[in-house]
């Protein structure tokens, strides 16, 4: 074969290797979008949260871009050695478009470099904005190979498009921020009004946007309230650890009063179920850098703290302050503050984008939109494309066919998703009356503060919290000793924090020295 085409054996093998790499890369691309489809039923089916599945997206992204980069290099070397370098500028009317492939590859490489851990963590905004090049990547990938061949990635990308458009619709709605609690350790708790029908599991997350800080940035936060215990409220805790969170803290803690803050939310997203059960005794071991951070324990009590008594719980808190030998008392220590916001008629309670039966509506959107797409493309092919292709003197351009297919997919999804969204929004309009009728503001939680080295309290819940808390200064928790001292036939151990700490706890639980420890880990970083 190489002799017939005038190619050397290694050149023919290089060309075939490039083709094979393109095929394998397309297979990897077919799975790339499943993990980032936040509202997907597939994730809940296998027990994954959208946040936990990100690592699979990262792995697949690395593999996909490695293969596609090798694919592109193979053909660049092949064209260079066979004196066909002009192929770089080829955009064939009915065959593979090399220019489109090069644009897709360059877009992918920019995303790939910006997503490397060192760049992503130090320059998150660069990573966030460049990652939107996935639109360019997918469009020109389809132009490169044609719509028919790219259908191998259609299932995953189609679900992603439906999910992304629904998130877009939800993000346009402003939600009702009822109150905020401000801690002296530069931490805030935001309390939103929510629809009583909205139910979520522990460790669920929401993506938050504050237009007055940034209209484009969305940041994920774990929900700290329970939909069972707090049917009308959804809470998140935000610690100032970056430019966006610091600006939010400054805005809320400003001496100038804030009557209203516009906020949008996407979500919540979480697993279908968890292994959490009602347990008779709780030991909370927490580590802080300084004594000011200990005030975060205040958030264990709800805003209406004076009406809640936690003394009935068998709760024990062991707090460790690692960087201070003794509590530091300063005149700048401020108690916990609560900011109440005025209701706004344009705001709505947080609710599920597709209502309580979201899985049913989602299935309807996917199936009906795909049928509409097939109908549109069938009509186009039968009455427009086929007559042109049937003419022996004309062939309908592959890129134009791909563009029409992509356009019809977008139209079908937009039509069905918008219709379902507006229907559910109409059903939830009565929930807005709930916001306007909230005449009784939340009770301001008394502050837990230091006085002469001891904490004083102003209410029964805080008295119970103080009695349950023991603070250790200048030391780290001896996790092995703490875990081995736990009695009982079955002790659930949940670890969350730095990777090294979670690995240490996992090693202790699996050491075989005790058989009553059952380990589970949660990570909120990727």
WOLIN-V106698 format. One record per pair of residues at least 24 apart in sequence whose ideal C-beta (glycine too) atoms are under 7 Angstrom apart, sorted by the first residue. I is the first residue (numbers start at 1). J is the second residue. Records with the same first field share a line. If there is no record, write none. Layout:
I = J  J
This chain:
7 = 82
11 = 78  81  82
14 = 74  77  78
15 = 78
17 = 74
18 = 71  74  75  78
21 = 67  70  71  74
22 = 71
24 = 67
25 = 64  67  68  71
26 = 152  153
27 = 152
28 = 60  63  64  67
29 = 64  153
30 = 152  153  156
31 = 60  156
32 = 57  60  61  64  156
33 = 156  157  160
34 = 156
36 = 160
37 = 159  160  163
38 = 163  269
39 = 163  166  269  362
40 = 159  163
41 = 359  362
44 = 271  272
47 = 271
49 = 203  269  270  271
50 = 269
51 = 205  220
54 = 526
55 = 526
61 = 115
65 = 108  109  112
68 = 105  108
69 = 109
72 = 105
93 = 395  397  398
94 = 395  397  398
96 = 144  145
97 = 143  144  399
100 = 140  143  144
101 = 144
103 = 140
104 = 137  140  141  144
107 = 133  136  137
108 = 137
111 = 137
128 = 217
139 = 406
142 = 402  406
143 = 399  402
146 = 398  402
147 = 401  402  405
161 = 409  413
162 = 365  366  413  417
165 = 413  414  417
166 = 353  417  421
167 = 266
169 = 353  417  418  421
170 = 266  353
171 = 209  264  266
173 = 264  348
174 = 262  263  264  346  347
175 = 263  264  265  347  348  349  350
176 = 343  347  348  349  435
177 = 261  263  341
178 = 341  438  442
179 = 303  338  339  340  341  442
180 = 252  339
181 = 299  303  336  338  445
182 = 252  253  336  337  339
183 = 295  296  298  336
184 = 292  295  333  334
185 = 292  293  295  296
186 = 239  240  249
187 = 237  238  239  240  296
188 = 238  248  249  252
189 = 235  237  299
190 = 235  236  238
191 = 233  235  303
192 = 233  234  350
193 = 232  233  349  350  434  435
194 = 232  233  234  349  350  351
195 = 349  350  351  428  431
196 = 231  232
197 = 356
198 = 227  350  351  352
199 = 227
200 = 227  268  270
201 = 270  271  273  274
202 = 274  276
203 = 270  274  522
204 = 268  269  270
205 = 267  268  269  270
206 = 236  265  266  267  268
207 = 265  266  267
208 = 263  265
209 = 264
210 = 248  261  263
211 = 262
212 = 262
213 = 244  247  248
214 = 244
217 = 244
218 = 266
219 = 244
222 = 524
223 = 268
224 = 299
234 = 350
237 = 299
252 = 339
258 = 339
259 = 341  342
260 = 341  342  344
261 = 341
265 = 350
275 = 520
279 = 492
280 = 314
281 = 314
282 = 313  314  315
283 = 316
284 = 317
285 = 318  477  482
286 = 319
287 = 320  322  476  477
288 = 319  320  321
289 = 322  323
290 = 321  323  324
291 = 321  324  327  328
294 = 319  321  471
295 = 336  448
297 = 465  469
298 = 336  445  448
300 = 465
301 = 445  461  465
303 = 338  442  443  445
304 = 442  443
305 = 443  445  446  459  461  462
306 = 443  459  461
307 = 443
308 = 461
309 = 460  461  464
310 = 461  464  465
311 = 464
315 = 468
316 = 468
317 = 468  469  470
318 = 470  472  477
319 = 469  471  472
320 = 472  475  476  477
321 = 471  472  473
322 = 476
324 = 473  474
325 = 473  474
326 = 473
327 = 450  453  473
329 = 450  453
333 = 449  450
335 = 447  449
336 = 445  447  448
338 = 444  445
340 = 441
343 = 435  436  438
345 = 436
347 = 435
348 = 431  432
349 = 431  434  435
351 = 428  431
353 = 421
354 = 420  424
355 = 424  427
361 = 420
364 = 420
365 = 416  417  420
368 = 416
369 = 412  413  416
372 = 412  415  416
373 = 408  409  412
376 = 408  412
377 = 405  408
380 = 404
479 = 504  505  508
480 = 508
483 = 508  517
484 = 514
488 = 516
489 = 516
490 = 516  518
491 = 516  517  518
492 = 518  520
493 = 517  518  519
494 = 520  522
495 = 521
496 = 522  524
